[in-house]
Amino acid sequence: MSKNFWITSLIILLLAGALRFWNLNSFPIFADEAIYVRWSQVMRAESTLRFLPLSDGKQPLFMWATIPLLKLFSDPLLAGRALSALAGLGSVVGIALVSYFLFSNLRLSLIAGLLAAVIPYFVFFDRMALTDSLLTMFLVWTFVFSYLSFVHKRLDLAMFAGFALGFAWLTKSPAIFAFGLLPLSFLIVKPHPKHLLYLLTTYVIAFGMYNILRLGPEFHMIALRNADYVFPLAEVLAHPLDPFLPHLKDTLLFLAYFLTPLGLLAAVSGVLAGSKSHWQARLVLVAWWLGPTLVQSAVARAFTARYLMFTVPFAVILIAHALEHIGQRTQKHFLSVAAAGLIIVPALIINYLAVTSPESLPLPRIERSGYLEDWTAGYGLRDVARRLRQSAAAGPVLVGSEGFFGTPFDALQLYLNDLPTVRIVGVGVWIDSVPDKLKSALADNQVFLVINSTRFQGDPDQLGLKLISSYPKAVKPDGTQEYLLFFEVKKL
């Protein structure tokens, strides 16, 4: 490999790192982020609660991995988001390696790495303290090690694949798709009896790692909560096209937004490009990309872009293959460079908006409402926590928070974790009066109420509420806007 190759690879990694770490707190804290990082704080403080996420049916690896970063970052949200950003860099490297192993083309591998570095699908979610980036990285490396174990007939590589798959399964349940997809590598390599041994080794290690969760008292909650997210098979068969067709429409929308329209077109083209050459590799990539997508479209109750993120690396490799193929008949691959530019430039524009001005970012409706417009978007909570910290210097503080999880409840606990004189209590969702638990605390505490404007139905003056500050969220399509309201509760 030439010096230019290594310099280009370094530039791609630096670009990927800049897009993921620059202004990492540009987006407001999201409800699930608040829950996950708050769990990490609790688990760090109390060793007997290391399996706390199982209480909500969530695997705990992301929270475990966040705990050491809480020691490095004073901002707990930044710690969780930094973990996702690091996982994103691991995915970039893994995607470049997979593309090289499948097509034996360094230029194609660099194109795949560059696309993985800048594609908004990755950049957007690699900047969030959510489990999907970590899941994506581990599944990409599961593919890498499993494929290499087949090619080189090495048991140790099959063991590494098992560890990667085990970590993926300890991160999130969709890792189970890999169990059915890994045998497809037999289409690429010449079959050998040892391959079954390697595959079995990978499965046994992954299964053993996952069963560590049985040490937690609520392991059964994973299956129960998974059932909340998918339709039972009998119900799917009863109406096979609903939600299948609506979810497929959503999938196309997600890919058009986050892969860019030309990127989506190139991914489809990559399936067919090259005629008979590398058809087995392309078939395997299509299976890893569209297989889980079609299954989830058929059975999922809830459906958002991040649920499909772990399939996108294989679409990106198909894009790189398409770009490499169309440039083979032009001098210095001019068409490859031009087509790549038509994907990368719009991607960089979208990424720039995500980093500097999220409210102006074009997003699918469901993504924009969740991350920027509704109660799940935690605008102002960092500033509310700062003001509460100042108030705590004068005496005990009791804060009534809308709801009992996510934003603002977990987010306020997250930011005020180190202050024993500040207590956060949930007061329900719809508020039209000051709850008794807040009134009764007025004698000994400074009392505050934090609630979203759409959940507040009362008259502040009549209820003895003094508005300290309001924080606007992104404007909705109909021109309306939700606010986070920060009240001080006064004695009537």
QUIHUMO-V736303 format. One line per field, one symbol per residue. ss: DSSP state (~ for helix, > for strand, _ for the rest). phi: phi as a letter, one per 40 degrees, with the letter a starting at -180 (. if undefined). A space follows every 10 residues. Layout:
ss = ???
phi = ???
This chain:
ss = __~~~~~~~~ ~~~~~~~~~~ ~_______>> ~~~~~~~~~~ ~~~~~_~~~_ _~~~~~____ ~~~~~~~~~~ _____~~~~~ ~~~~~~~~~~ ~~~~~~~~~~ ~~~__~~~~~ ~~~~~~~~_~ ~~~~~~____ _~~~~~~~~~ ~~~~~~~~~~ ~~__~~~~~~ ~~~~~~~~~~ ~_~~~~~~~~ ~~~~~~~___ __~~~~~~~~ ~~~~~~~~~~ ~~~~~_____ ~~~~~~~~~> __~~~~~~__ ___~~~~~~~ ~~~~~~~~__ ~~~~~~~~~~ ~~______~~ ~~~~~~~~~~ ~~~~~~~~~> ____~~~~~~ ~~~~~~~~~~ ~~~~~~____ ~~~~~~~~~~ ~~~~~~~~~~ ~~~~~~_~~~ ____~~~~~~ ~~~___>>__ ~~~~~~~~~~ ~~____>>>> >_______~~ ~~~~~_____ _>>>>>____ >____~~~~_ _____>>>>> >>~~~>___~ ~~~_>>>>>> >>________ __>>>>>>>_ __
phi = .ccccccccc cccccccccc bcfccccccc dcdcccccdc cccccbccbc bddccbgbcc cdcdccdccc ccbccccccc cccccccccc cdcccccdcc ccbfbccccc cccccccbdd dcdcccbbcb ccccdccccc cccdcccccc ccfbcccccc cccccccccc cacddcdccc cdcccccccc dadcdccccc cdcccccccc cdcccccbdc cccccdccbb ccdcccccbc cbbdcdcccc cccdcccccg dccccccccc cbcgfccfcc cccccccccc dcccccccbc ccabcccbdc ccdccccccc cccccccccb cffdcccccc cccccdcccc cccccbadcc ccbddccccc cbbcccccdg cccdcccccc ccccidbbbc bdgbagbcdc cccccbdcbc cbbbbcbgbb bbacddcccc cccbbcbbbb acccbbbcbd cccgbbccab bcbcccdcgc acbcbbbbcb cc
